[in-house]
């Protein structure tokens, strides 16, 4: 799934958007700040932040503070957890 509209539709759906072993989901409407620096575009969530749910041995639900988008991939900026880097090609594999 590489169509941005389809990705956003999935993120706002009941089940969320599956990427590898986790799901990213927005429960309600959210507010964002979007800005650019030298090599990336930054999306910071201000309220009703998205969550990532990881289903392994136990179920973890983690708040997403923002997303950094670069030419070949990006980083999910997480609240109280290490950030998660990703490559766009991973989206094509889903």
N, CA, C and O atoms as a GROMACS GRO file, in nm:
protein
  376
    1UNK      N    1   0.085  -0.117   0.000
    1UNK     CA    2   0.000   0.000   0.000
    1UNK      C    3   0.090   0.124   0.000
    1UNK      O    4   0.149   0.157   0.102
    2UNK      N    5   0.099   0.192  -0.112
    2UNK     CA    6   0.185   0.310  -0.119
    2UNK      C    7   0.107   0.438  -0.147
    2UNK      O    8   0.164   0.547  -0.140
    3UNK      N    9  -0.020   0.427  -0.176
    3UNK     CA   10  -0.102   0.544  -0.200
    3UNK      C   11  -0.123   0.618  -0.068
    3UNK      O   12  -0.178   0.561   0.026
    4UNK      N   13  -0.080   0.746  -0.059
    4UNK     CA   14  -0.093   0.820   0.068
    4UNK      C   15  -0.237   0.826   0.120
    4UNK      O   16  -0.258   0.821   0.241
    5UNK      N   17  -0.334   0.838   0.031
    5UNK     CA   18  -0.474   0.842   0.073
    5UNK      C   19  -0.512   0.711   0.143
    5UNK      O   20  -0.576   0.713   0.248
    6UNK      N   21  -0.474   0.599   0.084
    6UNK     CA   22  -0.506   0.469   0.143
    6UNK      C   23  -0.437   0.450   0.278
    6UNK      O   24  -0.496   0.394   0.371
    7UNK      N   25  -0.313   0.497   0.288
    7UNK     CA   26  -0.240   0.488   0.415
    7UNK      C   27  -0.313   0.568   0.522
    7UNK      O   28  -0.334   0.518   0.632
    8UNK      N   29  -0.353   0.692   0.490
    8UNK     CA   30  -0.422   0.776   0.588
    8UNK      C   31  -0.560   0.719   0.622
    8UNK      O   32  -0.601   0.725   0.738
    9UNK      N   33  -0.630   0.664   0.524
    9UNK     CA   34  -0.758   0.599   0.551
    9UNK      C   35  -0.739   0.486   0.652
    9UNK      O   36  -0.818   0.471   0.745
   10UNK      N   37  -0.635   0.407   0.633
   10UNK     CA   38  -0.608   0.296   0.724
   10UNK      C   39  -0.571   0.346   0.864
   10UNK      O   40  -0.615   0.288   0.963
   11UNK      N   41  -0.492   0.453   0.872
   11UNK     CA   42  -0.451   0.507   1.002
   11UNK      C   43  -0.573   0.552   1.082
   11UNK      O   44  -0.575   0.538   1.204
   12UNK      N   45  -0.674   0.607   1.014
   12UNK     CA   46  -0.794   0.653   1.083
   12UNK      C   47  -0.901   0.544   1.097
   12UNK      O   48  -1.008   0.570   1.151
   13UNK      N   49  -0.874   0.424   1.048
   13UNK     CA   50  -0.971   0.314   1.057
   13UNK      C   51  -0.970   0.251   1.196
   13UNK      O   52  -0.882   0.279   1.278
   14UNK      N   53  -1.068   0.167   1.221
   14UNK     CA   54  -1.080   0.099   1.352
   14UNK      C   55  -0.957   0.014   1.382
   14UNK      O   56  -0.910   0.012   1.496
   15UNK      N   57  -0.906  -0.056   1.282
   15UNK     CA   58  -0.792  -0.145   1.304
   15UNK      C   59  -0.656  -0.079   1.296
   15UNK      O   60  -0.558  -0.131   1.349
   16UNK      N   61  -0.648   0.037   1.228
   16UNK     CA   62  -0.520   0.105   1.211
   16UNK      C   63  -0.444   0.055   1.089
   16UNK      O   64  -0.489  -0.035   1.019
   17UNK      N   65  -0.328   0.114   1.066
   17UNK     CA   66  -0.242   0.079   0.953
   17UNK      C   67  -0.133  -0.015   1.001
   17UNK      O   68  -0.056   0.020   1.090
   18UNK      N   69  -0.125  -0.134   0.942
   18UNK     CA   70  -0.025  -0.233   0.981
   18UNK      C   71   0.106  -0.206   0.909
   18UNK      O   72   0.110  -0.194   0.787
   19UNK      N   73   0.212  -0.197   0.987
   19UNK     CA   74   0.346  -0.180   0.933
   19UNK      C   75   0.437  -0.274   1.010
   19UNK      O   76   0.467  -0.251   1.128
   20UNK      N   77   0.481  -0.379   0.945
   20UNK     CA   78   0.566  -0.480   1.008
   20UNK      C   79   0.490  -0.543   1.124
   20UNK      O   80   0.383  -0.600   1.104
   21UNK      N   81   0.545  -0.533   1.246
   21UNK     CA   82   0.482  -0.596   1.362
   21UNK      C   83   0.394  -0.503   1.443
   21UNK      O   84   0.348  -0.541   1.551
   22UNK      N   85   0.368  -0.381   1.394
   22UNK     CA   86   0.288  -0.290   1.474
   22UNK      C   87   0.183  -0.220   1.390
   22UNK      O   88   0.189  -0.220   1.267
   23UNK      N   89   0.087  -0.161   1.458
   23UNK     CA   90  -0.022  -0.088   1.396
   23UNK      C   91  -0.016   0.057   1.442
   23UNK      O   92   0.006   0.082   1.560
   24UNK      N   93  -0.036   0.152   1.351
   24UNK     CA   94  -0.044   0.293   1.387
   24UNK      C   95  -0.187   0.338   1.361
   24UNK      O   96  -0.247   0.306   1.259
   25UNK      N   97  -0.241   0.414   1.459
   25UNK     CA   98  -0.382   0.448   1.454
   25UNK      C   99  -0.407   0.584   1.519
   25UNK      O  100  -0.343   0.618   1.618
   26UNK      N  101  -0.500   0.661   1.462
   26UNK     CA  102  -0.547   0.785   1.523
   26UNK      C  103  -0.690   0.759   1.570
   26UNK      O  104  -0.776   0.724   1.490
   27UNK      N  105  -0.714   0.777   1.700
   27UNK     CA  106  -0.846   0.750   1.757
   27UNK      C  107  -0.948   0.858   1.719
   27UNK      O  108  -1.062   0.826   1.686
   28UNK      N  109  -0.907   0.985   1.723
   28UNK     CA  110  -0.995   1.099   1.696
   28UNK      C  111  -0.922   1.197   1.606
   28UNK      O  112  -0.807   1.174   1.567
   29UNK      N  113  -0.988   1.307   1.575
   29UNK     CA  114  -0.921   1.412   1.499
   29UNK      C  115  -0.799   1.459   1.578
   29UNK      O  116  -0.798   1.456   1.701
   30UNK      N  117  -0.698   1.502   1.506
   30UNK     CA  118  -0.574   1.547   1.570
   30UNK      C  119  -0.530   1.679   1.507
   30UNK      O  120  -0.567   1.712   1.394
   31UNK      N  121  -0.450   1.753   1.581
   31UNK     CA  122  -0.390   1.876   1.529
   31UNK      C  123  -0.241   1.852   1.510
   31UNK      O  124  -0.178   1.786   1.591
   32UNK      N  125  -0.186   1.907   1.401
   32UNK     CA  126  -0.045   1.886   1.372
   32UNK      C  127   0.023   2.017   1.337
   32UNK      O  128  -0.040   2.110   1.287
   33UNK      N  129   0.153   2.022   1.363
   33UNK     CA  130   0.241   2.126   1.310
   33UNK      C  131   0.330   2.058   1.209
   33UNK      O  132   0.386   1.952   1.236
   34UNK      N  133   0.343   2.118   1.091
   34UNK     CA  134   0.429   2.062   0.987
   34UNK      C  135   0.530   2.169   0.949
   34UNK      O  136   0.494   2.283   0.919
   35UNK      N  137   0.657   2.130   0.949
   35UNK     CA  138   0.761   2.224   0.910
   35UNK      C  139   0.876   2.147   0.847
   35UNK      O  140   0.879   2.024   0.850
   36UNK      N  141   0.970   2.220   0.789
   36UNK     CA  142   1.079   2.159   0.716
   36UNK      C  143   1.212   2.210   0.771
   36UNK      O  144   1.226   2.327   0.806
   37UNK      N  145   1.309   2.118   0.778
   37UNK     CA  146   1.446   2.159   0.806
   37UNK      C  147   1.531   2.122   0.684
   37UNK      O  148   1.475   2.092   0.578
   38UNK      N  149   1.661   2.123   0.695
   38UNK     CA  150   1.748   2.100   0.578
   38UNK      C  151   1.722   1.971   0.503
   38UNK      O  152   1.718   1.971   0.380
   39UNK      N  153   1.703   1.861   0.576
   39UNK     CA  154   1.693   1.732   0.507
   39UNK      C  155   1.568   1.651   0.539
   39UNK      O  156   1.561   1.534   0.504
   40UNK      N  157   1.468   1.713   0.604
   40UNK     CA  158   1.348   1.637   0.636
   40UNK      C  159   1.227   1.727   0.655
   40UNK      O  160   1.238   1.849   0.669
   41UNK      N  161   1.111   1.663   0.655
   41UNK     CA  162   0.985   1.728   0.687
   41UNK      C  163   0.939   1.670   0.820
   41UNK      O  164   0.937   1.548   0.838
   42UNK      N  165   0.902   1.757   0.912
   42UNK     CA  166   0.865   1.715   1.047
   42UNK      C  167   0.715   1.735   1.065
   42UNK      O  168   0.662   1.841   1.033
   43UNK      N  169   0.648   1.633   1.118
   43UNK     CA  170   0.507   1.642   1.155
   43UNK      C  171   0.501   1.617   1.306
   43UNK      O  172   0.534   1.509   1.353
   44UNK      N  173   0.459   1.719   1.380
   44UNK     CA  174   0.444   1.706   1.526
   44UNK      C  175   0.295   1.709   1.560
   44UNK      O  176   0.222   1.798   1.516
   45UNK      N  177   0.251   1.612   1.639
   45UNK     CA  178   0.111   1.602   1.680
   45UNK      C  179   0.092   1.682   1.809
   45UNK      O  180   0.167   1.665   1.905
   46UNK      N  181  -0.010   1.767   1.811
   46UNK     CA  182  -0.033   1.856   1.924
   46UNK      C  183  -0.134   1.801   2.023
   46UNK      O  184  -0.118   1.819   2.144
   47UNK      N  185  -0.237   1.736   1.975
   47UNK     CA  186  -0.340   1.679   2.063
   47UNK      C  187  -0.397   1.555   1.997
   47UNK      O  188  -0.385   1.536   1.876
   48UNK      N  189  -0.460   1.470   2.078
   48UNK     CA  190  -0.515   1.343   2.029
   48UNK      C  191  -0.410   1.271   1.944
   48UNK      O  192  -0.436   1.234   1.830
   49UNK      N  193  -0.294   1.253   2.002
   49UNK     CA  194  -0.182   1.194   1.929
   49UNK      C  195  -0.212   1.050   1.886
   49UNK      O  196  -0.281   0.977   1.957
   50UNK      N  197  -0.159   1.010   1.771
   50UNK     CA  198  -0.176   0.871   1.727
   50UNK      C  199  -0.108   0.776   1.825
   50UNK      O  200  -0.025   0.817   1.907
   51UNK      N  201  -0.146   0.652   1.815
   51UNK     CA  202  -0.082   0.548   1.896
   51UNK      C  203  -0.028   0.439   1.807
   51UNK      O  204  -0.076   0.417   1.695
   52UNK      N  205   0.072   0.372   1.858
   52UNK     CA  206   0.125   0.251   1.794
   52UNK      C  207   0.096   0.136   1.888
   52UNK      O  208   0.122   0.145   2.008
   53UNK      N  209   0.043   0.029   1.834
   53UNK     CA  210   0.018  -0.090   1.914
   53UNK      C  211   0.108  -0.201   1.861
   53UNK      O  212   0.108  -0.231   1.741
   54UNK      N  213   0.182  -0.261   1.950
   54UNK     CA  214   0.273  -0.369   1.916
   54UNK      C  215   0.222  -0.496   1.982
   54UNK      O  216   0.205  -0.501   2.104
   55UNK      N  217   0.196  -0.598   1.901
   55UNK     CA  218   0.147  -0.727   1.952
   55UNK      C  219   0.261  -0.827   1.949
   55UNK      O  220   0.292  -0.884   1.844
   56UNK      N  221   0.320  -0.849   2.060
   56UNK     CA  222   0.423  -0.953   2.074
   56UNK      C  223   0.378  -1.043   2.188
   56UNK      O  224   0.265  -1.092   2.187
   57UNK      N  225   0.464  -1.067   2.285
   57UNK     CA  226   0.426  -1.147   2.401
   57UNK      C  227   0.316  -1.076   2.479
   57UNK      O  228   0.220  -1.138   2.525
   58UNK      N  229   0.332  -0.944   2.494
   58UNK     CA  230   0.229  -0.861   2.555
   58UNK      C  231   0.192  -0.752   2.456
   58UNK      O  232   0.266  -0.725   2.361
   59UNK      N  233   0.078  -0.689   2.479
   59UNK     CA  234   0.033  -0.581   2.390
   59UNK      C  235   0.079  -0.448   2.447
   59UNK      O  236   0.045  -0.412   2.560
   60UNK      N  237   0.158  -0.373   2.369
   60UNK     CA  238   0.204  -0.240   2.407
   60UNK      C  239   0.134  -0.135   2.323
   60UNK      O  240   0.121  -0.150   2.202
   61UNK      N  241   0.089  -0.028   2.389
   61UNK     CA  242   0.028   0.085   2.319
   61UNK      C  243   0.110   0.208   2.352
   61UNK      O  244   0.120   0.248   2.468
   62UNK      N  245   0.171   0.269   2.248
   62UNK     CA  246   0.268   0.377   2.265
   62UNK      C  247   0.218   0.500   2.189
   62UNK      O  248   0.168   0.488   2.078
   63UNK      N  249   0.233   0.617   2.250
   63UNK     CA  250   0.192   0.743   2.188
   63UNK      C  251   0.298   0.792   2.090
   63UNK      O  252   0.418   0.786   2.118
   64UNK      N  253   0.254   0.840   1.974
   64UNK     CA  254   0.342   0.895   1.871
   64UNK      C  255   0.343   1.047   1.887
   64UNK      O  256   0.240   1.113   1.871
   65UNK      N  257   0.461   1.104   1.917
   65UNK     CA  258   0.474   1.249   1.929
   65UNK      C  259   0.487   1.316   1.793
   65UNK      O  260   0.445   1.431   1.775
   66UNK      N  261   0.546   1.245   1.696
   66UNK     CA  262   0.563   1.304   1.564
   66UNK      C  263   0.624   1.207   1.466
   66UNK      O  264   0.657   1.093   1.499
   67UNK      N  265   0.638   1.254   1.344
   67UNK     CA  266   0.697   1.175   1.236
   67UNK      C  267   0.796   1.264   1.163
   67UNK      O  268   0.764   1.378   1.129
   68UNK      N  269   0.915   1.212   1.138
   68UNK     CA  270   1.015   1.282   1.058
   68UNK      C  271   1.027   1.208   0.926
   68UNK      O  272   1.057   1.089   0.923
   69UNK      N  273   1.005   1.279   0.815
   69UNK     CA  274   1.010   1.219   0.682
   69UNK      C  275   1.134   1.267   0.609
   69UNK      O  276   1.158   1.387   0.598
   70UNK      N  277   1.214   1.172   0.560
   70UNK     CA  278   1.333   1.204   0.481
   70UNK      C  279   1.316   1.144   0.341
   70UNK      O  280   1.213   1.084   0.312
   71UNK      N  281   1.414   1.160   0.258
   71UNK     CA  282   1.405   1.117   0.119
   71UNK      C  283   1.381   0.966   0.105
   71UNK      O  284   1.302   0.925   0.020
   72UNK      N  285   1.445   0.885   0.186
   72UNK     CA  286   1.435   0.740   0.171
   72UNK      C  287   1.358   0.670   0.282
   72UNK      O  288   1.341   0.548   0.277
   73UNK      N  289   1.312   0.743   0.380
   73UNK     CA  290   1.240   0.683   0.492
   73UNK      C  291   1.212   0.787   0.597
   73UNK      O  292   1.212   0.907   0.569
   74UNK      N  293   1.187   0.742   0.717
   74UNK     CA  294   1.156   0.836   0.822
   74UNK      C  295   1.176   0.776   0.960
   74UNK      O  296   1.235   0.670   0.977
   75UNK      N  297   1.124   0.849   1.058
   75UNK     CA  298   1.135   0.806   1.197
   75UNK      C  299   1.004   0.839   1.267
   75UNK      O  300   0.953   0.951   1.257
   76UNK      N  301   0.951   0.741   1.340
   76UNK     CA  302   0.838   0.766   1.428
   76UNK      C  303   0.895   0.811   1.561
   76UNK      O  304   0.971   0.738   1.624
   77UNK      N  305   0.859   0.932   1.605
   77UNK     CA  306   0.907   0.986   1.732
   77UNK      C  307   0.807   0.947   1.840
   77UNK      O  308   0.691   0.990   1.837
   78UNK      N  309   0.852   0.866   1.935
   78UNK     CA  310   0.763   0.809   2.035
   78UNK      C  311   0.779   0.874   2.171
   78UNK      O  312   0.885   0.928   2.204
   79UNK      N  313   0.672   0.869   2.249
   79UNK     CA  314   0.670   0.925   2.384
   79UNK      C  315   0.720   0.818   2.482
   79UNK      O  316   0.658   0.713   2.494
   80UNK      N  317   0.830   0.844   2.550
   80UNK     CA  318   0.890   0.756   2.652
   80UNK      C  319   0.945   0.624   2.599
   80UNK      O  320   0.970   0.533   2.677
   81UNK      N  321   0.964   0.612   2.469
   81UNK     CA  322   1.023   0.493   2.409
   81UNK      C  323   1.123   0.537   2.303
   81UNK      O  324   1.117   0.651   2.255
   82UNK      N  325   1.215   0.449   2.265
   82UNK     CA  326   1.308   0.484   2.156
   82UNK      C  327   1.231   0.507   2.026
   82UNK      O  328   1.130   0.440   2.001
   83UNK      N  329   1.278   0.597   1.944
   83UNK     CA  330   1.217   0.624   1.814
   83UNK      C  331   1.232   0.503   1.723
   83UNK      O  332   1.324   0.423   1.739
   84UNK      N  333   1.141   0.491   1.627
   84UNK     CA  334   1.142   0.377   1.534
   84UNK      C  335   1.170   0.428   1.393
   84UNK      O  336   1.086   0.499   1.336
   85UNK      N  337   1.286   0.395   1.336
   85UNK     CA  338   1.312   0.433   1.196
   85UNK      C  339   1.237   0.339   1.101
   85UNK      O  340   1.209   0.224   1.136
   86UNK      N  341   1.205   0.389   0.982
   86UNK     CA  342   1.141   0.305   0.882
   86UNK      C  343   1.187   0.349   0.743
   86UNK      O  344   1.233   0.461   0.724
   87UNK      N  345   1.173   0.258   0.647
   87UNK     CA  346   1.203   0.284   0.506
   87UNK      C  347   1.072   0.278   0.429
   87UNK      O  348   0.984   0.199   0.461
   88UNK      N  349   1.058   0.362   0.327
   88UNK     CA  350   0.936   0.364   0.247
   88UNK      C  351   0.914   0.230   0.177
   88UNK      O  352   0.800   0.190   0.155
   89UNK      N  353   1.020   0.163   0.142
   89UNK     CA  354   1.005   0.034   0.073
   89UNK      C  355   0.932  -0.067   0.160
   89UNK      O  356   0.871  -0.160   0.108
   90UNK      N  357   0.937  -0.050   0.293
   90UNK     CA  358   0.864  -0.139   0.382
   90UNK      C  359   0.713  -0.125   0.362
   90UNK      O  360   0.639  -0.221   0.379
   91UNK      N  361   0.668  -0.005   0.327
   91UNK     CA  362   0.525   0.018   0.301
   91UNK      C  363   0.480  -0.059   0.179
   91UNK      O  364   0.366  -0.106   0.174
   92UNK      N  365   0.568  -0.074   0.082
   92UNK     CA  366   0.534  -0.147  -0.040
   92UNK      C  367   0.521  -0.295  -0.014
   92UNK      O  368   0.451  -0.365  -0.088
   93UNK      N  369   0.587  -0.345   0.089
   93UNK     CA  370   0.582  -0.487   0.120
   93UNK      C  371   0.456  -0.527   0.195
   93UNK      O  372   0.424  -0.646   0.204
   94UNK      N  373   0.385  -0.429   0.250
   94UNK     CA  374   0.266  -0.459   0.332
   94UNK      C  375   0.145  -0.483   0.245
   94UNK      O  376   0.036  -0.510   0.296
   0.00000   0.00000   0.00000
